[in-house]
Amino acid sequence: MQTPNSSLIPMIDQHAEEAGFLAVLRDYALRAPHYDLDHLTKLESRLEAHLDGLRVAGQTGLEVLLAHLGPHAIGELFASVVLAFEAGNAQVLSRLSEHLRSAVETERGYLMALGWLDWGRVSPWIERMLASPEPLFRRLGLAACGMHRHDPGPALLAGLSHADPGVLARAARTAGELRRRDLMPAIRVHRQHQEAATRFWANWATAQMGDEEALEPLRQFAEQPGEFQYRALCVWLAWQKREHSIAWIRQLMQNPEQRRIGIQAVGLLGDPVSVPWLIQQMSDLPHARVAGEAFSLMTGADLALLDLELQDLPDFDAGPNDAPEDANVAMDPDENLLWPDPRLIAAWWQAHGGDFQAGVGYVLGLQQSESSYRQALARGQQRQRIAAACGIARLRPTEVLFPTSAPAWRQKALLGEPAGFGR
């Protein structure tokens, strides 16, 4: 191996640390309520700049990155995989595979890299992954195909009959992303799978192919806090009959334990008849910020731009603390949302509510339609964009799903917008 130039190590080391940090931050941002495409573009430009610094360092950059790898180094694995694929360095890729086998918690980093890279960079290696006897690499191969919306052919059906639940889940997800309706019978087999992830992705996939029987399992996921809740909610509301959605939301609104998801459901349904109730929730500190988010999703009112946020922030902490006796270890899901001012928002609604028609669904101030969903994809924040992608999927049921987690430049190209920076 090449011996790194010691005088360059501190600078290269900083590039490695920053690239790792920004890769993990970007992964979070893809599901965050305060990032839009422009924010993602800026974040990805920063990440790309540090990757460039490592590229310029050549083999030394790779060696420094490899030295940073550890059992939890997700971001560093991302950067290592990106550089190794770009260089076509089979030896380093083999080392990374060995590392991944012993540090499975970093699989997310490898996955992120496969989605970040151009398809032309990864495609020569994907067939090997799809044919691998190891479930880990089979999952990664299927994931890469899904993220790039590339049909893996027979490997997808093979994945749906695999013994490993993780492979099954990823195969179902990829089939759903690609709208492989011909595979619905093979996916339905796993509708009641004992593993939650496999069960979720199987129902998520077929629901977006028009399978009404998948809606009830999705509703159950939507009612349970966890990683699948918001995705389940978006798909369920997009495909469920409106009258059923309204009845279900009314039940949620009456249950204090399900108040938060009820507020989100109200925002996603988009019926302005619920705005007065949303404004009431803004006076309840645990639910105030998510109520403000739901109001903005429906009306398009930017709380910061219109000065509709509280100036004096309340003394409220929903996140974990250092007290060992406190069982609350969950992070505050609304940490990055603004605090709405109920009085100012009520006045705004008094002035503008007449522009909205009761009984009609709205997204960002426009009646829900393919056009308004596309505008939300172009201008909305990530949670809004995830919902908009589900709305478009309902209206265009034969097209592949819009990839809201793809690099921003790729998403902007799909939307016909300037890419921001070239790749």
DAPE-V794397 format. One record per residue. N is the residue number from 1. RES is the residue in one small letter. SS is DSSP state (2 for helix, 1 for strand, 0 for the rest). OMEGA is omega as a letter, one per 40 degrees, with the letter a starting at -180 (* if undefined). Layout:
N_RES_SS_OMEGA ; N_RES_SS_OMEGA
This chain:
1_m_0_i ; 2_q_0_i ; 3_t_0_a ; 4_p_0_i ; 5_n_0_a ; 6_s_2_a ; 7_s_2_a ; 8_l_2_a ; 9_i_2_a ; 10_p_2_a ; 11_m_2_i ; 12_i_2_i ; 13_d_2_i ; 14_q_2_i ; 15_h_2_a ; 16_a_2_a ; 17_e_2_a ; 18_e_2_i ; 19_a_2_i ; 20_g_2_i ; 21_f_2_a ; 22_l_2_i ; 23_a_2_i ; 24_v_2_i ; 25_l_2_i ; 26_r_2_i ; 27_d_2_i ; 28_y_2_a ; 29_a_2_a ; 30_l_0_i ; 31_r_0_a ; 32_a_0_a ; 33_p_0_a ; 34_h_0_i ; 35_y_0_i ; 36_d_1_a ; 37_l_2_i ; 38_d_2_i ; 39_h_2_i ; 40_l_2_i ; 41_t_2_i ; 42_k_2_i ; 43_l_2_a ; 44_e_2_i ; 45_s_2_i ; 46_r_2_i ; 47_l_2_a ; 48_e_2_i ; 49_a_2_i ; 50_h_2_i ; 51_l_2_i ; 52_d_2_i ; 53_g_2_i ; 54_l_2_i ; 55_r_2_a ; 56_v_2_a ; 57_a_0_i ; 58_g_0_a ; 59_q_2_i ; 60_t_2_i ; 61_g_2_i ; 62_l_2_a ; 63_e_2_i ; 64_v_2_i ; 65_l_2_a ; 66_l_2_i ; 67_a_2_i ; 68_h_2_a ; 69_l_0_i ; 70_g_0_a ; 71_p_0_a ; 72_h_0_a ; 73_a_0_a ; 74_i_2_a ; 75_g_2_i ; 76_e_2_i ; 77_l_2_i ; 78_f_2_a ; 79_a_2_i ; 80_s_2_a ; 81_v_2_i ; 82_v_2_a ; 83_l_2_a ; 84_a_2_i ; 85_f_2_a ; 86_e_2_i ; 87_a_2_a ; 88_g_0_a ; 89_n_0_a ; 90_a_2_a ; 91_q_2_i ; 92_v_2_i ; 93_l_2_i ; 94_s_2_i ; 95_r_2_i ; 96_l_2_i ; 97_s_2_i ; 98_e_2_i ; 99_h_2_a ; 100_l_2_i ; 101_r_2_a ; 102_s_2_a ; 103_a_0_a ; 104_v_2_i ; 105_e_2_i ; 106_t_2_a ; 107_e_2_a ; 108_r_2_i ; 109_g_2_i ; 110_y_2_i ; 111_l_2_i ; 112_m_2_a ; 113_a_2_i ; 114_l_2_i ; 115_g_2_a ; 116_w_2_a ; 117_l_0_i ; 118_d_0_a ; 119_w_2_a ; 120_g_2_i ; 121_r_2_a ; 122_v_2_a ; 123_s_2_i ; 124_p_2_a ; 125_w_2_a ; 126_i_2_i ; 127_e_2_i ; 128_r_2_i ; 129_m_2_a ; 130_l_2_i ; 131_a_0_a ; 132_s_0_i ; 133_p_0_a ; 134_e_0_i ; 135_p_2_a ; 136_l_2_a ; 137_f_2_i ; 138_r_2_i ; 139_r_2_a ; 140_l_2_i ; 141_g_2_i ; 142_l_2_i ; 143_a_2_i ; 144_a_2_i ; 145_c_2_i ; 146_g_2_a ; 147_m_2_i ; 148_h_0_a ; 149_r_0_i ; 150_h_0_a ; 151_d_0_a ; 152_p_0_i ; 153_g_0_a ; 154_p_2_a ; 155_a_2_a ; 156_l_2_i ; 157_l_2_i ; 158_a_2_i ; 159_g_2_a ; 160_l_0_i ; 161_s_0_a ; 162_h_0_a ; 163_a_0_a ; 164_d_0_a ; 165_p_2_i ; 166_g_2_i ; 167_v_2_i ; 168_l_2_a ; 169_a_2_a ; 170_r_2_i ; 171_a_2_i ; 172_a_2_i ; 173_r_2_a ; 174_t_2_i ; 175_a_2_i ; 176_g_2_i ; 177_e_2_a ; 178_l_2_a ; 179_r_0_i ; 180_r_0_a ; 181_r_2_a ; 182_d_2_a ; 183_l_2_a ; 184_m_2_i ; 185_p_2_a ; 186_a_2_i ; 187_i_2_a ; 188_r_2_i ; 189_v_0_a ; 190_h_0_a ; 191_r_0_a ; 192_q_0_a ; 193_h_0_a ; 194_q_0_i ; 195_e_0_a ; 196_a_2_a ; 197_a_2_i ; 198_t_2_i ; 199_r_2_a ; 200_f_2_a ; 201_w_2_i ; 202_a_2_a ; 203_n_2_i ; 204_w_2_a ; 205_a_2_a ; 206_t_2_i ; 207_a_2_a ; 208_q_0_i ; 209_m_0_i ; 210_g_0_a ; 211_d_0_a ; 212_e_0_a ; 213_e_0_i ; 214_a_2_a ; 215_l_2_a ; 216_e_2_i ; 217_p_2_i ; 218_l_2_i ; 219_r_2_i ; 220_q_2_i ; 221_f_2_a ; 222_a_2_a ; 223_e_0_a ; 224_q_0_i ; 225_p_0_i ; 226_g_0_a ; 227_e_0_a ; 228_f_0_a ; 229_q_2_a ; 230_y_2_i ; 231_r_2_i ; 232_a_2_a ; 233_l_2_a ; 234_c_2_a ; 235_v_2_a ; 236_w_2_a ; 237_l_2_i ; 238_a_2_a ; 239_w_2_a ; 240_q_0_i ; 241_k_0_a ; 242_r_2_a ; 243_e_2_i ; 244_h_2_i ; 245_s_2_a ; 246_i_2_i ; 247_a_2_i ; 248_w_2_a ; 249_i_2_i ; 250_r_2_i ; 251_q_2_i ; 252_l_2_a ; 253_m_2_a ; 254_q_2_a ; 255_n_0_a ; 256_p_2_a ; 257_e_2_i ; 258_q_2_a ; 259_r_2_a ; 260_r_2_a ; 261_i_2_i ; 262_g_2_i ; 263_i_2_i ; 264_q_2_i ; 265_a_2_i ; 266_v_2_i ; 267_g_2_a ; 268_l_2_i ; 269_l_2_i ; 270_g_0_a ; 271_d_1_a ; 272_p_2_i ; 273_v_2_a ; 274_s_2_a ; 275_v_2_i ; 276_p_2_i ; 277_w_2_i ; 278_l_2_a ; 279_i_2_i ; 280_q_2_a ; 281_q_2_a ; 282_m_0_i ; 283_s_0_i ; 284_d_0_a ; 285_l_2_a ; 286_p_2_a ; 287_h_2_a ; 288_a_2_a ; 289_r_2_i ; 290_v_2_i ; 291_a_2_i ; 292_g_2_i ; 293_e_2_i ; 294_a_2_i ; 295_f_2_i ; 296_s_2_i ; 297_l_2_a ; 298_m_2_a ; 299_t_2_a ; 300_g_0_a ; 301_a_0_i ; 302_d_0_a ; 303_l_0_a ; 304_a_0_a ; 305_l_0_a ; 306_l_0_a ; 307_d_0_i ; 308_l_0_a ; 309_e_1_i ; 310_l_0_i ; 311_q_0_i ; 312_d_0_a ; 313_l_0_a ; 314_p_0_i ; 315_d_0_a ; 316_f_0_i ; 317_d_0_a ; 318_a_0_a ; 319_g_0_a ; 320_p_0_i ; 321_n_0_a ; 322_d_0_a ; 323_a_0_a ; 324_p_0_a ; 325_e_0_a ; 326_d_0_a ; 327_a_0_a ; 328_n_0_i ; 329_v_0_a ; 330_a_0_i ; 331_m_0_i ; 332_d_0_a ; 333_p_0_a ; 334_d_0_a ; 335_e_0_a ; 336_n_0_i ; 337_l_0_i ; 338_l_0_i ; 339_w_0_a ; 340_p_1_i ; 341_d_0_a ; 342_p_2_a ; 343_r_2_a ; 344_l_2_a ; 345_i_2_i ; 346_a_2_i ; 347_a_2_i ; 348_w_2_a ; 349_w_2_i ; 350_q_2_a ; 351_a_2_a ; 352_h_2_a ; 353_g_2_i ; 354_g_2_i ; 355_d_2_a ; 356_f_0_a ; 357_q_0_i ; 358_a_0_i ; 359_g_0_i ; 360_v_0_i ; 361_g_1_i ; 362_y_1_i ; 363_v_1_a ; 364_l_0_i ; 365_g_0_a ; 366_l_1_i ; 367_q_1_a ; 368_q_0_a ; 369_s_0_i ; 370_e_2_a ; 371_s_2_a ; 372_s_2_i ; 373_y_2_i ; 374_r_2_i ; 375_q_2_i ; 376_a_2_i ; 377_l_2_a ; 378_a_2_a ; 379_r_2_a ; 380_g_0_i ; 381_q_1_a ; 382_q_2_i ; 383_r_2_i ; 384_q_2_a ; 385_r_2_i ; 386_i_2_i ; 387_a_2_a ; 388_a_2_i ; 389_a_2_i ; 390_c_2_i ; 391_g_2_i ; 392_i_2_i ; 393_a_2_i ; 394_r_2_a ; 395_l_2_i ; 396_r_0_a ; 397_p_0_a ; 398_t_0_a ; 399_e_0_i ; 400_v_0_a ; 401_l_0_i ; 402_f_0_a ; 403_p_0_a ; 404_t_0_i ; 405_s_0_i ; 406_a_0_i ; 407_p_0_a ; 408_a_2_a ; 409_w_2_a ; 410_r_2_i ; 411_q_2_a ; 412_k_2_i ; 413_a_2_i ; 414_l_2_i ; 415_l_2_i ; 416_g_0_a ; 417_e_0_i ; 418_p_0_a ; 419_a_0_i ; 420_g_0_i ; 421_f_0_a ; 422_g_0_i ; 423_r_0_*
